[in-house]
């Protein structure tokens, strides 16, 4: 008896990009677009979820990094560094990890 769903080899012909790369790239671009479109009023609000800030009123080294990355995506580098100066280190690390995830051949983290 022939199986209902038979696994076929990945024959894309002349197209060298594999489908997981396309899906992962789409996921990263969608995430960036969603994060980019957060309203400025929400980003500038005083709301925080930082535990040290909420309970002890202490700024941790990560405080403001989300706002800093948001401003960096909007090309306001001065405001980004004002929120957290570590954004110049964290943003390239996030970019490298995202690119590595896109081009990795690990099927475990597939979408």
C-alpha positions as a printed NumPy array, in Angstrom:
array([[ 0.   ,  0.   ,  0.   ],
       [ 1.348,  3.43 , -0.969],
       [ 1.669,  5.931,  1.914],
       [-0.742,  8.841,  1.797],
       [ 1.919, 11.48 ,  2.446],
       [ 5.315, 10.667,  1.043],
       [ 8.316, 12.767,  1.936],
       [ 9.834, 14.217, -1.225],
       [13.415, 15.412, -1.598],
       [13.889, 19.155, -1.523],
       [14.226, 19.827, -5.236],
       [14.048, 23.557, -5.806],
       [15.872, 23.532, -9.133],
       [17.74 , 26.762, -9.737],
       [16.339, 28.438, -6.594],
       [19.13 , 28.069, -3.985],
       [17.223, 29.474, -0.971],
       [15.639, 26.804,  1.19 ],
       [12.108, 27.311,  2.597],
       [13.192, 27.544,  6.288],
       [15.353, 30.552,  5.426],
       [12.39 , 32.262,  3.785],
       [10.117, 31.543,  6.761],
       [12.7  , 32.696,  9.292],
       [13.463, 35.866,  7.338],
       [ 9.74 , 36.61 ,  7.137],
       [ 9.405, 36.075, 10.908],
       [12.273, 38.472, 11.677],
       [10.973, 41.142,  9.277],
       [ 7.446, 40.823, 10.691],
       [ 8.785, 41.17 , 14.241],
       [10.792, 44.26 , 13.311],
       [ 7.783, 45.837, 11.581],
       [ 5.507, 45.158, 14.556],
       [ 8.092, 46.56 , 16.99 ],
       [ 8.732, 49.569, 14.727],
       [ 5.022, 50.457, 14.66 ],
       [ 4.592, 50.686, 18.441],
       [ 3.249, 54.209, 19.082],
       [ 5.72 , 56.784, 20.447],
       [ 3.321, 57.664, 23.271],
       [ 3.48 , 54.077, 24.539],
       [ 7.276, 53.957, 24.311],
       [ 7.661, 57.244, 26.185],
       [ 5.224, 56.276, 28.95 ],
       [ 6.594, 55.706, 32.452],
       [ 5.299, 52.135, 32.603],
       [ 7.968, 49.546, 33.42 ],
       [ 8.128, 45.812, 34.054],
       [11.671, 45.89 , 35.439],
       [11.665, 44.077, 38.81 ],
       [14.554, 46.04 , 40.418],
       [12.957, 49.305, 39.302],
       [ 9.482, 48.341, 40.575],
       [10.5  , 47.008, 43.992],
       [13.736, 48.819, 44.853],
       [13.673, 51.899, 42.568],
       [17.095, 50.901, 41.2  ],
       [18.003, 51.111, 37.519],
       [19.52 , 47.835, 36.337],
       [21.918, 47.655, 33.378],
       [19.049, 46.581, 31.094],
       [16.647, 49.368, 32.022],
       [15.607, 51.284, 28.928],
       [17.119, 48.87 , 26.397],
       [13.76 , 48.202, 24.704],
       [13.097, 51.914, 24.351],
       [16.68 , 52.445, 23.169],
       [16.31 , 49.803, 20.453],
       [12.979, 51.346, 19.419],
       [14.638, 54.757, 19.034],
       [17.584, 53.187, 17.22 ],
       [15.192, 51.63 , 14.689],
       [13.769, 55.13 , 14.183],
       [17.324, 56.479, 13.62 ],
       [17.283, 58.655, 16.754],
       [20.703, 57.553, 18.016],
       [21.08 , 60.329, 20.594],
       [17.772, 59.447, 22.283],
       [18.633, 55.728, 22.112],
       [21.948, 56.268, 23.903],
       [20.17 , 58.524, 26.399],
       [17.86 , 55.66 , 27.403],
       [20.634, 53.051, 27.6  ],
       [24.175, 53.423, 26.325],
       [24.548, 49.638, 26.024],
       [22.338, 49.753, 22.933],
       [25.475, 50.179, 20.809],
       [26.568, 46.713, 22.013],
       [23.215, 44.951, 22.391],
       [21.716, 45.896, 19.017],
       [24.56 , 44.402, 16.916],
       [24.465, 41.252, 19.069],
       [20.715, 40.88 , 18.464],
       [21.275, 41.445, 14.73 ],
       [24.031, 38.797, 14.604],
       [21.947, 36.259, 16.539],
       [18.984, 36.89 , 14.207],
       [21.119, 36.439, 11.096],
       [22.68 , 33.282, 12.528],
       [19.193, 31.901, 13.284],
       [18.022, 32.685,  9.743],
       [20.901, 30.87 ,  8.051],
       [21.281, 28.011, 10.556],
       [20.51 , 24.494,  9.397],
       [19.181, 23.438, 12.789],
       [15.691, 22.015, 12.272],
       [14.856, 22.163, 16.   ],
       [14.291, 25.919, 15.905],
       [12.282, 25.845, 12.693],
       [ 9.003, 27.714, 12.477]])
